[in-house]
Amino acid sequence: MQTVLIVIHLMIVLALVGVVLIQRSEGGGLGIGGGSGFMSARGTANALTRTTAILAALFFATSLGLGLLARFESKPTDILDRIQSSPTAPGASVLDQLPGSAPATNQTPAGSTAPAVDGAATPAPAAPKSDPNAVPTGN
């Protein structure tokens, strides 16, 4: 249903753009030429004005229809609905209970090597061997 309404909406938009571009500007523009009857300057202005008003009303209606369809066809989800109702561990966050998130703890498991925070216990990287044929860069 939504796809059909989008296609109709796009056709109305294209028609509205075309009708607006055809209309005569205040300075004369595309309304050059004489003649009488239906396609006279006055008759064309009335028909184009009426067509523009009808297309604008249809554009407004289809826009509202698309908005209402999008609102009622979607199934909004709340992030809090995905949280398990189990109690959290001390120091754990509510976000750790969401699917796909790893628990963030500040403790490292026993036997693992964690990087030093202060940088004092971290060994300095080995200096690269200097190539005698390398171009000096000033570092």
C-alpha positions as CSV (number, residue, x, y, z in Angstrom):
1,M,0.0,0.0,0.0
2,Q,2.8,2.3,0.9
3,T,4.6,1.7,-2.4
4,V,1.5,2.5,-4.4
5,L,1.0,5.7,-2.5
6,I,4.7,6.7,-3.0
7,V,4.3,6.2,-6.7
8,I,1.2,8.3,-6.8
9,H,2.9,10.9,-4.7
10,L,5.8,11.1,-7.1
11,M,3.6,11.4,-10.1
12,I,1.7,14.3,-8.4
13,V,5.1,15.9,-7.6
14,L,6.2,15.7,-11.2
15,A,2.9,17.1,-12.5
16,L,3.0,19.9,-9.9
17,V,6.5,20.9,-10.9
18,G,5.6,20.8,-14.6
19,V,2.4,22.9,-14.1
20,V,4.3,25.5,-12.0
21,L,7.0,25.8,-14.6
22,I,4.5,26.3,-17.4
23,Q,2.7,29.1,-15.6
24,R,3.2,32.6,-16.9
25,S,5.5,34.8,-14.7
26,E,4.6,38.3,-13.8
27,G,6.8,39.7,-16.5
28,G,5.3,37.8,-19.3
29,G,7.6,34.8,-19.6
30,L,6.1,31.8,-21.3
31,G,2.8,33.5,-21.9
32,I,4.0,35.2,-25.1
33,G,1.6,35.2,-28.0
34,G,-2.0,36.1,-28.7
35,G,-5.1,34.3,-29.5
36,S,-8.5,33.8,-27.9
37,G,-10.5,31.0,-26.4
38,F,-9.5,28.4,-23.9
39,M,-5.7,28.8,-24.4
40,S,-5.7,32.6,-24.2
41,A,-3.6,34.2,-21.6
42,R,-6.5,34.6,-19.3
43,G,-8.0,31.1,-19.9
44,T,-4.6,29.5,-19.4
45,A,-4.0,31.3,-16.2
46,N,-7.3,30.2,-14.8
47,A,-6.8,26.6,-15.9
48,L,-3.2,26.4,-14.6
49,T,-4.1,28.1,-11.4
50,R,-6.9,25.6,-10.8
51,T,-4.7,22.7,-11.8
52,T,-2.0,23.9,-9.4
53,A,-4.5,24.2,-6.6
54,I,-5.8,20.7,-7.2
55,L,-2.3,19.2,-7.5
56,A,-1.2,21.0,-4.3
57,A,-4.2,19.6,-2.4
58,L,-3.4,16.1,-3.7
59,F,0.2,16.5,-2.7
60,F,-0.8,17.6,0.8
61,A,-3.2,14.6,1.1
62,T,-0.7,12.1,-0.1
63,S,2.0,13.5,2.2
64,L,-0.3,13.2,5.2
65,G,-1.3,9.7,4.0
66,L,2.4,8.6,3.8
67,G,3.1,10.0,7.2
68,L,0.2,8.2,8.8
69,L,1.1,4.9,7.0
70,A,4.7,5.2,8.2
71,R,3.5,5.8,11.7
72,F,1.0,3.0,12.0
73,E,2.6,0.3,9.8
74,S,5.9,0.5,11.7
75,K,6.4,-1.3,14.9
76,P,8.4,1.0,17.0
77,T,10.7,-0.7,19.5
78,D,12.1,0.7,22.7
79,I,15.7,0.0,23.6
80,L,14.6,-0.6,27.2
81,D,12.3,-3.5,26.1
82,R,15.4,-5.5,25.0
83,I,17.0,-5.3,28.5
84,Q,16.7,-8.5,30.5
85,S,15.1,-8.1,33.9
86,S,17.9,-9.9,35.7
87,P,19.8,-8.0,38.4
88,T,23.0,-6.4,37.3
89,A,26.4,-7.2,38.7
90,P,28.0,-4.6,40.9
91,G,29.8,-2.1,38.8
92,A,28.0,-3.2,35.6
93,S,26.0,-0.8,33.5
94,V,22.5,-1.3,32.2
95,L,24.0,-1.1,28.6
96,D,26.0,-4.2,29.3
97,Q,22.7,-6.2,29.3
98,L,21.9,-5.2,25.7
99,P,22.4,-7.9,23.1
100,G,25.8,-7.7,21.3
101,S,27.5,-5.7,24.0
102,A,30.4,-7.1,26.0
103,P,30.5,-6.4,29.7
104,A,32.8,-3.5,30.4
105,T,34.8,-4.2,33.6
106,N,37.8,-2.5,34.9
107,Q,39.3,-5.7,36.3
108,T,41.5,-8.0,34.3
109,P,41.3,-11.8,34.7
110,A,44.1,-13.5,36.6
111,G,47.0,-14.6,34.5
112,S,46.4,-12.1,31.7
113,T,48.7,-9.3,30.8
114,A,47.0,-6.0,30.7
115,P,48.7,-2.9,29.3
116,A,50.0,-0.5,31.9
117,V,48.0,2.6,32.4
118,D,50.8,4.9,33.6
119,G,53.3,3.9,30.9
120,A,56.1,3.4,33.4
121,A,56.0,-0.4,33.2
122,T,55.7,-0.6,29.5
123,P,59.0,-1.2,27.7
124,A,60.0,1.3,25.1
125,P,59.8,0.1,21.5
126,A,63.1,-1.0,20.0
127,A,64.7,1.6,17.9
128,P,64.6,0.7,14.2
129,K,67.9,-0.2,12.6
130,S,69.2,2.7,10.7
131,D,69.8,2.1,7.0
132,P,73.0,3.7,5.7
133,N,71.4,4.2,2.3
134,A,68.3,5.9,3.7
135,V,67.4,9.5,3.1
136,P,67.8,11.6,6.3
137,T,64.5,13.1,7.5
138,G,65.7,15.2,10.3
139,N,64.2,13.1,13.1
